[in-house]
């Protein structure tokens, strides 16, 4: 048994899809290896078709790899039964998606409570958990409103609150700034940096160089493998932005993708 256990360990993950027509095999992930330590803030980048979203779906246990293993806190998530999977996700993972995934018939507050309701928590306990998060995310005023009554930035902060309320091991974010204007994007990214500073581990898939430049480490995926990674270290946001841009240029130049 190793002394040290990363929060997330991805080992030799492969994913092969067979297309419906003609039965061609598409290798979405060839051999992906990386780990994420507790408290890290990692961004994953790559061209469209590079397998980023496939990888995120596998990490979210929404899809199974064709080969390889994924460990969350030392537990092989491939061994979790379908029946236990939803509970496993609720207990360990928080999700923030590009299109918010809020229920329009639920108030903002009830949207945030949903994962706790599904876990059978008591109302008083949920209220207690909500208060500090709502304050932190500056959404106290809109808790009684419905998603269609609030701005995109407020919807995304609602989604972040819903992700955080279960105190997840890991927040998985898929293009979280994708549907936001630049001001709301900036606010969300500041928020991600802040909650990461509080110790929340975040793994974000993004196309946005700006979003990635707020992370502490960036993984670049090319041809189904981790092609390169950048550590932020002491770099400023602008320096990190430049390094990411340069890396993407090399990534794309080194053989234009098949898309």
C-alpha positions as CSV (number, residue, x, y, z in Angstrom):
1,X,0.0,0.0,0.0
2,X,1.4,3.4,-0.9
3,X,2.0,5.9,1.8
4,X,0.5,8.6,-0.3
5,X,-2.8,8.5,-1.9
6,X,-3.9,11.2,-4.4
7,X,-7.5,12.3,-4.3
8,X,-8.0,11.3,-7.9
9,X,-5.8,8.8,-9.8
10,X,-6.4,8.2,-13.5
11,X,-4.4,5.2,-14.8
12,X,-4.1,4.1,-18.4
13,X,-7.6,5.1,-19.2
14,X,-8.8,4.2,-22.7
15,X,-12.2,4.7,-24.4
16,X,-13.1,3.2,-27.7
17,X,-16.5,4.0,-29.3
18,X,-17.9,1.9,-32.1
19,X,-19.9,4.2,-34.4
20,X,-23.4,3.2,-35.2
21,X,-23.0,3.3,-39.0
22,X,-20.3,1.2,-40.5
23,X,-19.1,0.0,-37.1
24,X,-15.9,2.1,-37.2
25,X,-14.0,2.2,-34.0
26,X,-13.1,5.7,-32.7
27,X,-10.4,5.9,-30.0
28,X,-11.5,8.9,-27.9
29,X,-9.0,8.2,-25.1
30,X,-5.8,6.2,-25.8
31,X,-3.9,6.2,-22.6
32,X,-4.6,8.9,-20.1
33,X,-2.6,9.1,-16.9
34,X,-2.7,11.8,-14.3
35,X,-3.5,12.4,-10.6
36,X,-5.1,15.3,-8.7
37,X,-4.1,16.0,-5.1
38,X,-6.6,17.2,-2.6
39,X,-6.9,21.0,-2.8
40,X,-5.7,21.3,-6.4
41,X,-7.3,23.4,-9.1
42,X,-6.7,21.7,-12.4
43,X,-7.9,22.7,-15.9
44,X,-8.0,20.3,-18.8
45,X,-7.7,21.7,-22.3
46,X,-7.5,20.3,-25.8
47,X,-9.1,20.7,-29.2
48,X,-12.6,19.7,-29.8
49,X,-12.6,16.0,-30.5
50,X,-9.5,15.5,-28.2
51,X,-11.5,13.5,-25.6
52,X,-11.8,16.1,-22.9
53,X,-15.6,15.7,-22.5
54,X,-15.3,11.9,-22.7
55,X,-12.8,12.0,-19.9
56,X,-15.0,14.2,-17.8
57,X,-17.9,11.9,-18.3
58,X,-15.8,8.9,-17.2
59,X,-14.5,10.8,-14.1
60,X,-18.2,11.6,-13.3
61,X,-18.9,7.9,-13.6
62,X,-21.5,8.7,-16.3
63,X,-19.5,6.6,-18.7
64,X,-17.2,3.6,-18.3
65,X,-13.7,3.4,-19.7
66,X,-12.9,0.6,-22.2
67,X,-9.7,0.1,-20.3
68,X,-7.7,1.5,-17.3
69,X,-8.7,2.5,-13.8
70,X,-9.9,5.5,-12.0
71,X,-9.5,5.8,-8.2
72,X,-11.2,8.4,-6.1
73,X,-9.6,8.4,-2.6
74,X,-8.3,4.9,-3.4
75,X,-11.7,3.5,-4.4
76,X,-11.8,2.0,-7.8
77,X,-14.9,3.7,-9.3
78,X,-15.2,0.9,-11.9
79,X,-16.2,-1.5,-9.1
80,X,-19.2,0.6,-7.9
81,X,-22.4,-1.0,-8.9
82,X,-25.0,0.8,-11.0
83,X,-27.3,0.8,-8.0
84,X,-24.8,2.6,-5.8
85,X,-23.5,4.9,-8.5
86,X,-26.0,7.8,-8.0
87,X,-25.4,7.8,-4.3
88,X,-21.6,7.7,-4.9
89,X,-21.8,10.7,-7.2
90,X,-24.0,12.7,-4.7
91,X,-21.6,11.9,-1.8
92,X,-18.3,12.6,-3.6
93,X,-18.8,14.9,-6.6
94,X,-20.2,18.3,-7.3
95,X,-21.0,19.3,-10.9
96,X,-21.0,22.7,-12.7
97,X,-22.1,22.5,-16.3
98,X,-22.0,25.1,-19.2
99,X,-25.8,25.1,-19.4
100,X,-26.4,25.3,-15.6
101,X,-28.8,22.2,-15.6
102,X,-31.2,23.9,-13.3
103,X,-34.9,22.9,-13.0
104,X,-37.1,25.8,-14.1
105,X,-40.0,24.6,-11.9
106,X,-37.9,24.8,-8.8
107,X,-36.9,27.9,-7.0
108,X,-33.2,28.8,-6.8
109,X,-33.2,27.5,-3.2
110,X,-34.9,24.2,-4.1
111,X,-32.4,23.7,-7.0
112,X,-29.5,24.1,-4.5
113,X,-31.2,21.7,-2.0
114,X,-31.8,19.0,-4.6
115,X,-28.7,16.9,-4.0
116,X,-29.5,17.0,-0.2
117,X,-33.1,16.2,-0.7
118,X,-32.1,13.1,-2.8
119,X,-29.8,12.1,0.1
120,X,-32.7,12.3,2.5
121,X,-31.4,15.2,4.6
122,X,-33.6,17.2,7.0
123,X,-34.9,20.6,6.1
124,X,-33.3,22.4,9.1
125,X,-29.9,20.9,8.3
126,X,-30.2,22.0,4.6
127,X,-31.1,25.6,5.7
128,X,-28.1,25.7,7.9
129,X,-25.8,24.5,5.1
130,X,-27.2,26.9,2.7
131,X,-26.8,30.1,4.7
132,X,-23.0,30.5,4.5
133,X,-22.8,29.3,0.9
134,X,-25.6,31.7,-0.3
135,X,-23.8,34.6,1.5
136,X,-20.5,33.6,0.0
137,X,-21.9,33.4,-3.6
138,X,-24.0,36.6,-3.1
139,X,-27.3,34.9,-4.1
140,X,-29.2,35.4,-0.8
141,X,-31.5,37.9,-2.5
142,X,-32.6,35.5,-5.3
143,X,-33.2,32.3,-3.3
144,X,-37.0,32.7,-3.7
145,X,-36.8,33.4,-7.4
146,X,-36.9,30.9,-10.3
147,X,-34.1,30.2,-12.8
148,X,-35.8,32.1,-15.6
149,X,-36.0,35.2,-13.5
150,X,-32.3,35.6,-12.9
151,X,-29.2,36.3,-15.0
152,X,-26.8,33.8,-16.5
153,X,-24.2,34.6,-13.9
154,X,-26.7,34.1,-11.1
155,X,-27.8,30.8,-12.5
156,X,-24.2,29.6,-12.7
157,X,-23.6,30.7,-9.1
158,X,-26.7,28.8,-8.1
159,X,-25.2,25.7,-9.8
160,X,-21.9,26.3,-7.9
161,X,-23.9,26.5,-4.7
162,X,-25.7,23.2,-5.5
163,X,-22.3,21.6,-6.3
164,X,-20.7,22.9,-3.0
165,X,-23.6,22.2,-0.6
166,X,-22.8,18.5,-0.3
167,X,-19.1,19.3,0.6
168,X,-17.9,17.2,-2.3
169,X,-14.4,15.6,-2.6
170,X,-14.2,17.0,-6.1
171,X,-16.0,19.6,-8.1
172,X,-16.1,18.7,-11.8
173,X,-16.8,21.7,-14.1
174,X,-17.5,21.4,-17.8
175,X,-17.0,24.7,-19.7
176,X,-18.4,26.6,-16.7
177,X,-17.9,30.0,-18.3
178,X,-19.2,28.8,-21.7
179,X,-22.6,30.5,-21.5
180,X,-21.6,33.6,-19.6
181,X,-20.7,37.1,-20.7
182,X,-17.2,38.3,-19.9
183,X,-18.2,40.0,-16.6
184,X,-20.1,37.0,-15.3
185,X,-17.2,34.8,-16.4
186,X,-14.7,36.9,-14.5
187,X,-16.8,36.8,-11.4
188,X,-17.2,33.0,-11.7
189,X,-13.5,32.5,-12.1
190,X,-12.7,34.7,-9.1
191,X,-15.2,32.6,-7.2
192,X,-13.5,29.3,-8.3
193,X,-10.1,30.7,-7.1
194,X,-11.7,31.7,-3.8
195,X,-13.4,28.4,-3.1
196,X,-10.2,26.6,-4.1
197,X,-8.3,28.8,-1.7
198,X,-10.7,27.4,1.0
199,X,-9.5,23.9,0.1
200,X,-12.0,22.8,-2.4
201,X,-10.5,20.6,-5.1
202,X,-11.7,21.6,-8.7
203,X,-11.2,19.9,-12.0
204,X,-12.4,22.0,-14.9
205,X,-12.6,21.2,-18.6
206,X,-12.5,24.4,-20.7
207,X,-11.8,25.8,-24.1
208,X,-11.1,29.2,-22.6
209,X,-7.5,30.3,-22.1
210,X,-8.7,32.9,-19.7
211,X,-10.5,30.3,-17.5
212,X,-7.6,27.9,-17.6
213,X,-5.2,30.7,-16.6
214,X,-6.9,30.9,-13.2
215,X,-6.1,27.3,-12.5
216,X,-3.0,26.1,-10.7
217,X,-2.2,23.4,-13.2
218,X,-3.3,22.8,-16.8
219,X,-3.3,19.5,-18.6
220,X,-3.4,19.4,-22.4
221,X,-4.9,16.4,-24.1
222,X,-4.0,15.5,-27.6
223,X,-4.8,12.3,-29.5
224,X,-6.3,10.8,-26.4
225,X,-3.3,11.2,-24.2
226,X,-2.0,13.9,-21.8
227,X,0.4,15.7,-24.1
228,X,1.8,18.3,-21.8
229,X,1.1,20.0,-18.4
230,X,1.8,23.4,-17.1
231,X,2.2,24.4,-13.4
232,X,1.3,27.9,-12.4
233,X,3.9,28.2,-9.7
234,X,4.6,31.9,-9.2
235,X,3.4,33.0,-12.6
236,X,0.9,35.9,-12.8
237,X,-2.4,35.4,-14.5
238,X,-1.1,37.2,-17.6
239,X,2.1,35.1,-17.8
240,X,0.1,31.9,-17.3
241,X,-2.3,33.1,-20.1
242,X,0.6,33.5,-22.4
243,X,2.1,30.1,-21.6
244,X,-1.2,28.4,-22.2
245,X,-1.7,30.2,-25.5
246,X,1.8,29.2,-26.6
247,X,1.2,25.6,-25.6
248,X,-2.1,25.4,-27.5
249,X,-0.4,26.8,-30.6
250,X,2.2,24.0,-30.5
251,X,-0.5,21.5,-29.7
252,X,-2.5,22.5,-32.8
253,X,0.5,23.0,-35.1
254,X,1.9,19.6,-34.3
255,X,-0.4,17.9,-36.8
256,X,-3.8,19.5,-37.3
257,X,-6.5,17.3,-35.6
258,X,-8.9,15.3,-37.7
259,X,-11.7,17.8,-37.2
